[in-house]
Amino acid sequence: MQIEVPSDKYDDAVKAMKERIRRGQIPGVSDPTKATDIVRKGAFTYEQAKNIAKAGTIESLAYDATNGMIVGATTFGISATINFAVSIWNGDSFDIALEKATFTGLRIGGTAFASAILVGQLEKAGMHTVLMGTSQNIVKLIGPKASATLVNIFRESGTNIYGAAAMNNAAKLFRSNVITNVAAVVVTTAPDVINIFRGRISGKQLFKNLVKNGASVGGGAAGFAAGAAMGSVVPGIGTFVGGLVGAFVGGTIGNKAASKATSFIEDDAVEMIRIIEDNFKDLATDYLLNKKEVENIVESLGKKLSGDMLKDMFASDNKNLFAKKLLKPIIEFEVRKRKKIYLPTSEQKVRSLKMVLEKL
């Protein structure tokens, strides 16, 4: 049996498995170097899998908060399952998403992944014993061409084999659970978060506008009050006219004062926006956001940002934590809008496996 672990936890997991083997805690395994055959490196990080699972948008994928585990109750495996969902969310058709997921599963789990899919289909048909007869039936499900591909990909040496020899060899592979050491490949790509963010939110311009507008309004209001008071006692001017003159003068002075004041706070504002940008870039990866989701989140963020908020952030002891607390609710609100993903049937998985193997 193999254990799929998050990509960022792989090295630690292999070390832990080697130690368990040395202690004799893994029945039937005495060589610590076999740890890499047991522990398989997934295509996604722990944070990515956790955020996807916690959102509850994928059938059979759940987050166990008590133990901090991501549980995938499916033969498809966690990486293949997430890959399938992300592909759908990114606009791929069902068949393309399934093909990508199957390819990811093969790259990570090799014949163990293929075995799980095929045995699952046979069990559904009422064949619960994986013995000689079942291994032959497994090969029959995918045919000679796919079997030959499977065998030749995972053969350690020798020339390629085909036909009946390939089918017999494939049956042996399934029984012995031979796996590949090919590294996992993440087929999803992150959007250009930085360009989207900077195209909609400029720290320098945002804060200049905020400060100028705030100072101008304040100056104008003060000027109106002062002008009205003066107009009421100066013959020929009047309260209202005096107020208008005062508002114009007060607003002009306030705007000039703001222009001068901006140079003192602009750098701080730009730095706060940069911190928000950096954290958003990391969170976009952790939540596997697509371009449309990034655009929606940046738009929502732009509406929420204010001068007072940036000042509060500047005064906070942990500015990165402040940025995360600002961003996460907006991101999670967007993520919950994702289409609910229902996994393919066992028949669809087998058909996709056969197609991918034949293409290879």
C-alpha positions as CSV (number, residue, x, y, z in Angstrom):
1,M,0.0,0.0,0.0
2,Q,1.2,3.5,-0.9
3,I,0.8,6.7,1.1
4,E,0.2,9.9,-0.9
5,V,1.6,12.9,0.9
6,P,1.5,16.7,0.1
7,S,4.4,17.8,-2.1
8,D,5.8,20.1,0.6
9,K,5.8,17.3,3.2
10,Y,7.4,14.6,1.1
11,D,11.0,14.8,2.4
12,D,9.9,14.7,6.0
13,A,7.5,11.8,5.3
14,V,10.2,9.7,3.6
15,K,12.5,10.3,6.6
16,A,9.8,9.2,9.0
17,M,9.0,6.1,6.9
18,K,12.7,5.1,6.8
19,E,12.8,5.4,10.6
20,R,9.7,3.2,10.9
21,I,11.3,0.6,8.6
22,R,14.5,0.6,10.7
23,R,12.4,0.0,13.8
24,G,10.6,-2.9,12.2
25,Q,7.2,-1.2,12.2
26,I,6.4,-1.9,8.6
27,P,5.5,-5.6,8.1
28,G,7.4,-7.2,5.2
29,V,9.8,-4.3,4.6
30,S,13.3,-4.3,6.0
31,D,15.2,-2.1,3.6
32,P,14.8,1.7,4.6
33,T,15.5,2.7,1.0
34,K,12.1,1.2,0.1
35,A,10.5,4.2,1.9
36,T,10.3,6.0,-1.5
37,D,8.3,3.1,-2.9
38,I,5.8,3.5,-0.1
39,V,5.6,7.3,0.3
40,R,4.5,9.0,-2.9
41,K,4.9,12.7,-3.5
42,G,1.5,14.4,-4.3
43,A,1.0,17.1,-6.9
44,F,-0.3,19.7,-4.4
45,T,0.9,21.3,-1.1
46,Y,-0.8,20.7,2.2
47,E,-2.3,24.2,2.2
48,Q,-3.7,23.8,-1.3
49,A,-5.3,20.4,-0.4
50,K,-6.6,21.7,2.9
51,N,-8.2,24.9,1.5
52,I,-9.9,22.9,-1.3
53,A,-11.1,20.3,1.2
54,K,-12.4,22.8,3.7
55,A,-14.4,24.6,1.0
56,G,-16.4,21.4,0.6
57,T,-16.8,21.8,-3.2
58,I,-15.4,18.4,-4.1
59,E,-17.3,15.2,-3.5
60,S,-15.5,12.6,-1.3
61,L,-12.8,15.0,-0.3
62,A,-12.9,16.2,3.3
63,Y,-10.8,17.9,5.9
64,D,-10.4,16.3,9.3
65,A,-9.8,19.3,11.6
66,T,-9.1,17.1,14.7
67,N,-6.1,15.4,13.1
68,G,-5.4,18.0,10.4
69,M,-5.8,15.3,7.7
70,I,-7.1,15.6,4.2
71,V,-9.2,12.5,3.4
72,G,-10.0,11.3,-0.1
73,A,-12.6,8.5,0.0
74,T,-11.9,7.5,-3.6
75,T,-9.6,5.2,-5.6
76,F,-8.7,8.3,-7.7
77,G,-6.3,9.6,-5.1
78,I,-6.2,13.2,-3.7
79,S,-3.9,14.8,-6.3
80,A,-5.9,13.4,-9.2
81,T,-9.1,14.4,-7.6
82,I,-8.0,18.0,-7.0
83,N,-6.5,18.1,-10.5
84,F,-9.8,17.1,-12.0
85,A,-11.7,19.7,-10.0
86,V,-9.3,22.5,-10.7
87,S,-9.4,21.7,-14.4
88,I,-13.2,21.9,-14.5
89,W,-13.1,25.2,-12.6
90,N,-10.5,26.6,-15.1
91,G,-12.9,25.9,-18.0
92,D,-11.8,22.5,-19.3
93,S,-14.4,20.0,-20.6
94,F,-15.2,16.9,-18.5
95,D,-13.1,14.7,-20.8
96,I,-10.1,16.9,-20.8
97,A,-10.2,17.4,-17.0
98,L,-10.5,13.6,-16.6
99,E,-7.6,13.0,-18.9
100,K,-5.4,15.5,-17.0
101,A,-6.3,13.9,-13.7
102,T,-5.6,10.4,-14.9
103,F,-2.2,11.5,-16.2
104,T,-1.4,13.0,-12.9
105,G,-2.5,9.9,-11.1
106,L,-0.3,7.7,-13.3
107,R,2.7,10.0,-12.8
108,I,2.4,9.9,-9.1
109,G,1.1,6.4,-8.3
110,G,2.1,4.4,-11.5
111,T,0.5,0.9,-11.6
112,A,-0.8,1.3,-8.1
113,F,-3.0,4.1,-9.3
114,A,-4.1,2.0,-12.4
115,S,-4.7,-1.0,-10.2
116,A,-6.9,0.9,-7.8
117,I,-9.1,2.2,-10.7
118,L,-9.4,-1.2,-12.4
119,V,-9.9,-3.2,-9.3
120,G,-12.6,-0.7,-8.2
121,Q,-14.4,-1.4,-11.5
122,L,-14.1,-5.2,-11.1
123,E,-15.3,-5.0,-7.5
124,K,-18.3,-3.1,-8.7
125,A,-18.9,-6.0,-11.1
126,G,-18.9,-8.4,-8.1
127,M,-15.2,-9.7,-8.3
128,H,-13.8,-9.0,-4.8
129,T,-10.7,-11.3,-4.9
130,V,-7.6,-9.9,-6.5
131,L,-5.9,-13.1,-7.5
132,M,-4.6,-14.5,-10.7
133,G,-7.9,-14.6,-12.4
134,T,-8.7,-11.0,-11.4
135,S,-5.3,-9.7,-12.7
136,Q,-6.0,-11.3,-16.0
137,N,-9.5,-9.7,-16.0
138,I,-7.9,-6.3,-15.2
139,V,-5.8,-6.5,-18.3
140,K,-8.8,-7.5,-20.4
141,L,-10.5,-4.2,-19.3
142,I,-7.9,-2.1,-21.0
143,G,-6.8,-4.3,-23.9
144,P,-3.4,-5.3,-25.4
145,K,-2.3,-1.8,-26.6
146,A,-2.9,-0.1,-23.2
147,S,-1.4,-3.1,-21.4
148,A,1.7,-3.0,-23.6
149,T,2.1,0.7,-22.9
150,L,1.7,0.2,-19.2
151,V,4.3,-2.6,-19.1
152,N,6.9,-0.9,-21.2
153,I,6.7,2.4,-19.3
154,F,7.4,0.6,-16.0
155,R,9.8,-2.0,-17.2
156,E,13.2,-1.4,-15.7
157,S,15.2,-3.1,-18.5
158,G,14.9,-5.0,-21.7
159,T,13.2,-4.4,-25.0
160,N,9.6,-3.4,-25.4
161,I,7.1,-6.3,-25.4
162,Y,3.7,-6.5,-27.0
163,G,0.6,-8.7,-27.5
164,A,0.0,-11.7,-25.2
165,A,3.5,-11.3,-23.6
166,A,2.6,-7.7,-22.7
167,M,-0.8,-8.7,-21.3
168,N,0.8,-11.4,-19.1
169,N,3.5,-9.1,-17.9
170,A,0.9,-6.4,-17.1
171,A,-1.0,-8.9,-15.0
172,K,2.2,-9.6,-13.1
173,L,2.8,-5.9,-12.6
174,F,-0.6,-5.5,-11.1
175,R,0.0,-8.4,-8.7
176,S,3.4,-7.2,-7.6
177,N,2.4,-3.5,-7.4
178,V,5.4,-2.3,-9.3
179,I,5.5,1.5,-9.4
180,T,7.3,4.3,-11.3
181,N,9.8,6.8,-9.9
182,V,8.8,9.5,-12.3
183,A,8.3,12.8,-10.5
184,A,4.8,14.2,-10.1
185,V,3.9,17.0,-12.5
186,V,1.4,19.7,-11.6
187,V,-0.5,20.5,-14.8
188,T,-2.4,23.5,-13.4
189,T,-0.8,26.9,-13.8
190,A,-1.2,29.9,-11.5
191,P,-2.6,33.2,-13.0
192,D,-0.4,36.3,-13.2
193,V,-1.6,37.6,-9.9
194,I,0.8,40.5,-9.6
195,N,-0.1,42.0,-13.0
196,I,-3.8,41.8,-12.2
197,F,-3.3,43.2,-8.7
198,R,-1.2,46.1,-9.9
199,G,-3.5,46.8,-12.9
200,R,-6.3,47.5,-10.5
201,I,-4.7,48.7,-7.2
202,S,-1.8,51.1,-7.1
203,G,-0.6,51.9,-3.6
204,K,0.8,55.3,-4.6
205,Q,-2.2,56.6,-6.6
206,L,-4.8,55.0,-4.2
207,F,-3.3,56.7,-1.2
208,K,-2.6,60.0,-2.8
209,N,-6.3,60.2,-3.9
210,L,-7.5,59.1,-0.5
211,V,-5.4,61.7,1.3
212,K,-6.1,64.5,-1.2
213,N,-9.9,63.8,-1.2
214,G,-10.0,63.6,2.5
215,A,-8.0,66.7,3.1
216,S,-9.9,68.7,0.4
217,V,-13.3,67.8,1.8
218,G,-12.1,68.6,5.3
219,G,-10.6,71.9,4.2
220,G,-13.7,72.9,2.3
221,A,-16.0,72.2,5.2
222,A,-13.9,74.2,7.6
223,G,-13.6,77.0,5.0
224,F,-17.4,77.1,4.5
225,A,-18.0,77.4,8.3
226,A,-15.4,80.1,8.7
227,G,-16.6,82.0,5.6
228,A,-20.2,81.8,6.6
229,A,-19.4,83.2,10.1
230,M,-17.5,86.1,8.5
231,G,-20.2,86.7,5.9
232,S,-22.8,87.1,8.5
233,V,-21.1,90.1,10.1
234,V,-19.6,91.7,7.0
235,P,-22.1,94.0,5.1
236,G,-22.8,93.0,1.5
237,I,-21.4,89.5,1.6
238,G,-24.0,87.4,3.5
239,T,-23.8,84.0,5.1
240,F,-24.2,81.7,2.1
241,V,-21.9,83.6,-0.3
242,G,-19.3,83.9,2.5
243,G,-19.6,80.2,3.0
244,L,-19.0,79.4,-0.7
245,V,-15.9,81.7,-0.8
246,G,-14.6,80.1,2.4
247,A,-15.2,76.6,1.0
248,F,-13.2,77.4,-2.2
249,V,-10.3,78.9,-0.2
250,G,-10.4,76.2,2.4
251,G,-10.5,73.5,-0.2
252,T,-7.6,74.9,-2.2
253,I,-5.5,75.3,0.9
254,G,-6.5,71.8,2.1
255,N,-5.5,70.3,-1.3
256,K,-2.1,72.1,-1.2
257,A,-1.5,70.9,2.3
258,A,-2.5,67.3,1.3
259,S,0.0,67.4,-1.6
260,K,2.7,68.3,0.8
261,A,1.5,65.8,3.5
262,T,1.4,62.9,0.9
263,S,5.2,62.8,0.7
264,F,5.4,61.9,4.3
265,I,3.0,59.0,4.2
266,E,3.2,57.8,0.6
267,D,6.1,55.4,1.1
268,D,4.3,53.8,4.0
269,A,1.1,53.4,2.0
270,V,3.0,51.9,-0.9
271,E,4.7,49.5,1.5
272,M,1.4,48.4,3.0
273,I,0.0,47.7,-0.5
274,R,3.1,45.8,-1.4
275,I,2.6,43.6,1.7
276,I,-1.0,43.0,0.8
277,E,0.1,42.1,-2.8
278,D,2.8,39.6,-1.6
279,N,0.3,37.9,0.7
280,F,-2.3,37.8,-2.0
281,K,0.1,36.2,-4.4
282,D,0.9,33.4,-1.9
283,L,-2.8,32.9,-1.0
284,A,-3.7,32.7,-4.7
285,T,-1.4,29.7,-5.0
286,D,-2.7,28.2,-1.7
287,Y,-6.3,28.4,-2.9
288,L,-5.5,27.5,-6.5
289,L,-7.3,30.6,-7.8
290,N,-7.9,31.1,-11.5
291,K,-7.7,34.3,-13.4
292,K,-11.4,35.2,-13.1
293,E,-11.4,34.5,-9.4
294,V,-8.3,36.7,-8.9
295,E,-10.0,39.6,-10.8
296,N,-13.1,39.3,-8.7
297,I,-11.2,39.2,-5.5
298,V,-9.0,42.2,-6.4
299,E,-12.2,44.2,-7.4
300,S,-13.7,43.4,-4.0
301,L,-10.5,44.3,-2.2
302,G,-10.3,47.6,-4.0
303,K,-13.8,48.5,-2.7
304,K,-12.9,47.5,0.8
305,L,-9.5,49.3,1.1
306,S,-9.5,52.7,2.8
307,G,-7.0,55.2,4.2
308,D,-8.0,54.3,7.8
309,M,-7.5,50.6,7.1
310,L,-4.0,51.1,5.7
311,K,-3.2,53.3,8.7
312,D,-4.4,50.5,11.0
313,M,-2.3,48.0,9.2
314,F,0.8,50.3,9.4
315,A,0.2,50.6,13.2
316,S,-0.2,46.8,13.7
317,D,2.5,44.6,15.1
318,N,2.2,41.9,12.5
319,K,1.5,43.5,9.1
320,N,1.5,40.1,7.2
321,L,-1.1,38.7,9.6
322,F,-3.2,41.9,9.1
323,A,-3.0,41.4,5.3
324,K,-4.0,37.7,5.6
325,K,-7.0,38.5,7.8
326,L,-8.0,41.2,5.3
327,L,-7.7,38.9,2.3
328,K,-8.9,35.5,3.5
329,P,-12.6,36.3,4.0
330,I,-12.7,37.8,0.5
331,I,-10.9,34.8,-1.0
332,E,-13.0,32.2,0.8
333,F,-16.2,34.0,-0.2
334,E,-15.1,33.7,-3.8
335,V,-14.0,30.1,-3.5
336,R,-17.3,29.0,-2.1
337,K,-18.9,30.1,-5.4
338,R,-17.1,27.3,-7.2
339,K,-19.2,24.7,-9.0
340,K,-19.7,21.5,-6.9
341,I,-17.5,18.7,-8.4
342,Y,-18.8,15.2,-8.6
343,L,-16.2,12.6,-9.4
344,P,-16.3,10.4,-12.5
345,T,-17.8,6.9,-12.4
346,S,-15.6,3.8,-12.3
347,E,-16.5,3.2,-16.0
348,Q,-15.4,6.7,-17.0
349,K,-12.1,6.3,-15.0
350,V,-11.3,3.1,-16.8
351,R,-12.1,4.6,-20.2
352,S,-9.9,7.5,-19.4
353,L,-7.0,5.3,-18.2
354,K,-7.2,3.2,-21.3
355,M,-7.2,6.3,-23.5
356,V,-4.2,7.9,-21.7
357,L,-2.2,4.7,-21.8
358,E,-2.8,4.3,-25.5
359,K,-1.8,7.9,-26.2
360,L,1.4,7.4,-24.2
